[in-house]
Amino acid sequence: MSESFQKGDRVKWKSAGKEVIGEVEEKLTEPTDIKGHHVAASDSNPEYRVKSEKTGSEAAHKPESLEKVTE
């Protein structure tokens, strides 16, 4: 089972081959759009809205693509 994240958790993910560090903004459980990209989230297939610390850009990622940052 994938890890569960909470609002405010510091996480990292890969984007364009680089590691990005940011914060979980919310758990998405309904379809939504972020920056013109459709996110097909649901209760059984949640995604997380994350915000990059470096750029402030927002994106949605599946829980298996995120990892908590403990430092």
Backbone torsions as a table, in degrees:
resi	resn	phi	psi	omega
1	MET	NA	143.6	-179.1
2	SER	-73.3	155.6	178.9
3	GLU	-70.2	150.1	177.1
4	SER	-103.8	141.2	-178.3
5	PHE	-120.3	155.5	179.3
6	GLN	-117.3	156.2	175.1
7	LYS	-54.8	132.5	179.2
8	GLY	94.8	-12.2	177.3
9	ASP	-63.1	137.4	175.5
10	ARG	-88.1	125.4	-175.1
11	VAL	-134.6	165.7	174.4
12	LYS	-130.8	154.9	179.8
13	TRP	-155.1	167.0	178.2
14	LYS	-96.5	135.5	176.2
15	SER	-143.2	122.8	-178.7
16	ALA	52.7	39.2	177.3
17	GLY	79.0	0.9	-179.4
18	LYS	-116.8	153.1	177.5
19	GLU	-83.5	132.0	179.7
20	VAL	-118.7	138.7	176.9
21	ILE	-113.9	137.0	-179.9
22	GLY	-161.9	-161.1	-174.2
23	GLU	-129.3	142.6	175.5
24	VAL	-72.2	126.4	178.2
25	GLU	-93.9	-41.1	179.2
26	GLU	-168.4	159.2	173.4
27	LYS	-91.7	128.3	-179.1
28	LEU	-99.6	125.1	179.4
29	THR	-126.0	11.2	176.2
30	GLU	-137.7	150.8	177.3
31	PRO	-57.1	140.9	179.8
32	THR	-154.0	173.3	176.2
33	ASP	-122.0	136.0	176.5
34	ILE	-129.3	119.4	-179.8
35	LYS	49.7	43.1	177.9
36	GLY	79.1	3.1	178.9
37	HIS	-104.6	126.8	-179.9
38	HIS	-79.6	129.7	178.5
39	VAL	-110.4	115.1	-176.1
40	ALA	-90.7	55.3	-179.5
41	ALA	-77.2	152.4	176.6
42	SER	-153.8	174.7	177.5
43	ASP	-58.1	-40.7	-178.0
44	SER	-85.9	-9.8	-179.6
45	ASN	-140.8	65.4	-176.3
46	PRO	-72.0	156.5	171.3
47	GLU	-130.6	166.7	-179.2
48	TYR	-120.7	131.6	173.3
49	ARG	-80.8	123.3	-179.4
50	VAL	-123.1	156.2	-179.5
51	LYS	-128.3	126.1	-179.8
52	SER	-67.2	133.6	175.9
53	GLU	-66.6	-35.6	-174.2
54	LYS	-77.0	-45.6	-173.1
55	THR	-108.9	-17.4	-176.2
56	GLY	78.4	2.7	179.8
57	SER	-71.2	142.7	178.8
58	GLU	-105.5	148.7	177.6
59	ALA	-154.1	169.9	175.4
60	ALA	-118.6	138.3	179.7
61	HIS	-137.2	147.6	173.8
62	LYS	-70.9	150.7	-176.6
63	PRO	-57.7	-33.1	-178.7
64	GLU	-70.2	-13.8	178.1
65	SER	-95.0	-1.9	-180.0
66	LEU	-108.4	149.9	176.0
67	GLU	-138.7	133.9	179.3
68	LYS	-66.4	141.2	175.7
69	VAL	-99.9	124.6	-175.3
70	THR	-105.9	-0.2	-178.1
71	GLU	-88.4	NA	NA
